[in-house]
Each structure stands twice: as structure tokens, then as C-alpha cells.
Amino acid sequence: MRILVLGGDGYLGWPTALYLSAHGHDVGVVDNYVRRQYDHELGVQSLVPIVTLHERVRTWREHTGRDIAVYGGDLCDADFAYETFRDFAPDAVVHFAEQRAAPYSMIDRKHAVYTQTNNVVGTLNVMFAIGEINRDIHLVKLGTMGEYGTPNIDIEEGWLEVTHKGRTDRVLYPKRPGSFYHLSKVHDSHNIEFGCRIWGLRATDLNQGVVYGQETEQTSLDPRLSTRFDYDSVFGTVLNRFAIQAVLGRPLSVYGNGTQTRGLIEIRDTVECIRLACENPADAGEFRVFNQMTESFSLGEIAKTIQNTAPRPVEIEYVDNPRVELENHYYNVTHTALTDLGLRPHLLSDTLLTSLYRIIEQHKDRVDVRALEPSVNWRSTASAPTPVHKTA
């Protein structure tokens, strides 16, 4: 297949491009490199050094003899989107090209507006490009489990059968997201479902859990093929933060009481899920939703797992929660579609023992411990981040 990866310079976009190329697909990547600019804005950097996209592609070609086409530009520019789709002529499009951090979207008005404009307009341009150029292109869109929020009922895979006053209908699962970023993903899902229903587009919406891990078989071939490792309080994940704190021997900082539960997935499973979705496309007119997660844990359980496997003894510290979220809640997620297609998931503890600690130890001199402190307060509408860290 010919597969175009949007956001192909990012944390997941780059290893996805390599994985698809290694499995024999002709791959192109699109990126405007804005993710690298966020680091400059926030004064942080990836724990693992990364080279330019063009050097990454050259390195991949040296190792495998396979090329990856590169398109530099912004999907919010409709002309660029149309030209790229016409030139590459993809069979499938994997869409990672969005501002992906909930804390970034909650900094202030400017960042909230930017997040929603960038994400929603870019996705609309992708939809219209497919609708006008080739409606057989399969859109594989990266959503998030955060679209659902924490409802007091089981979370189904995208759709819900509802009986109300004696009548039954199948509707999109109700969404109650927890940030302006997650809201942008909800808008994307509704827009894409509309495009499938009205234009006959074919789309798979992958509502992905928190991704952890930094290595795949392909990125491990050469340090120049490495992907990002984000640990700061804006773009880093809770698991990355805990793992770094463990290697440094610092207390693991749990927001609130730690009972918040989230779905998780390892990076090697993410790229395999995307391959499975691309090679088993949705039907014309179908808006298909997969809950892309393999395990669920509370923050406290994640902290305990890190504590029990850490290379040195560490304590767990509970801090004031900068987010507005339910801490004690029900969480039961249906996630069978991808395993039915053949996914064989990795487990959390396996990755920690074999990969994360080794990578962090190797690059621990690059850690800025100040970046681990929470800096964005959900309750504030101020024009600058407000530190809220306090020891319970």
C-alpha cells in the first residue's frame, strides 16, 4: 500500500512510518516541524537527542535501502494538503498531525484557540482533500481515550445503543472530555463521522490510551533513528515522569489521591495497531472506532509498579492536582477490535525492565528536574502558566 503519515516527525508518527516501511509499504511523511518549536517555547528538550527529519530518512535508506518521501508544510494550508495528496496518491492516510498535549491547550486563551484551530481545521482540510481527490483513501485518525472522559457506565468502542421512551437507536458514544485539546479531538470525531455519513468516506478513529515506551525494532537500528522521549509536565506522560524520578531517586509525584484510572498502550503495540488498521480498512461510508489500549491502571497503581521495579528505592509523594478531573470514578473500557485483528500486546512491566530505565540512565544528564514540576493550572484563565506544586 501507499501510506501517508501526517505528523511523521513526531513521537509516534516517526516510528509508525518506519514500521510501515519495514512491512513493505511505500511511505510518505508530512510535517511542519512545529513540535520541535514547542520545545523552544517551553524551554525543554527530548530526553533522547533527535536529528532532523531529513537525516532520519537518509539513515533509514542507508540501513534498509527503502526510501520515505518527505513533504514539509502545514495541513491548515488547504492548497498544500491538496497538492500533497495528489502527488503521493495514498491508499491510506495516518493522521497524527495535531497539537497533542492537554496541558498545552490549557495554558491560556492563546494556546486553547491555537490547539482547536490547528487540530480541527487541519483535519477538515484532510477530509476535503480525500473527498475531492479520492474517496477510497482510508483515513486512520488518531483520537484519544480522553474524548470519553470518565463516565459512570462502560465505555464502548465509539458507538452506543440507546433505548429511550421505548425507542432504540445507535448513536456515537457520549463524550465529556477534560481539556481543550481533548475537545478538539471530539470535534474531529464528529466531523469525520459526518464525512463518512454524507460523502461516503471510509475512516477508522483510533481512540488511543496513554502511550509509553521509546524504542521499536526499527528505531533501535541506529541512534539517528530515535524518536522523542518527553518527560516535562506539559508534553510528557505520567509514566515517563515517574520513570525518570525513579532513576534519579526522587519521589514519584502523584497528582491528587492517585485513583484516576487511564488506559495505557506500549509504543510497539501502537505501531502494530496502525498497521492492522491500514491493512484491514473500513468500508466505504463506515466510521469505525477502535479503543486503542491494552491495559488500564490508576495513577497510584502505575506509581507502585514503578516503585517495585525501580533501580533504586523511591518514595511516592501525593501533590495537589493541577487538573480538574474526577479522581474516584468508574472505568471499564471495551477494547476488543484490535485484538480480534491480531494484536498481541506487550505488558507494562516488561517495557520498564527492558527499555525505559536503560534509556533514562543513558541520558539522565539531560534531565531538567524543574521541567518535572506541574506548571499549568486547569482552574486558571491567566495568560501564563501558574506553578501549583505542593507536597501533601
Secondary structure, DSSP 8 states (H G I E B T S, - for coil): -EEEEETTTSTTHHHHHHHHHHTT-EEEEEE--HHHHHHHHHT---SS----HHHHHHHHHHHHS--EEEEES-TTSHHHHHHHHHHH--SEEEE--S---HHHHTS-HHHHHHHHIIIIIHHHHHHHHHHHH-TT-EEEEEEEGGGT---SS-B-SSEEEEEETTEEEEEE-----SSHHHHHHHHHHHHHHHHHHHH--EEEEEEE-EEE----TTGGG-GGG------STTTS-HHHHHHHHHHHT--EEEETTS--EEEEEEHHHHHHHHHHHHHS---TT-EEEEEE-SEEEEHHHHHHHHHHH-SS---EEEE---S---SS----B---HHHHTT-----HHHHIIIIIHHHHHHHGGG--GGGGS----TT---SS------B-
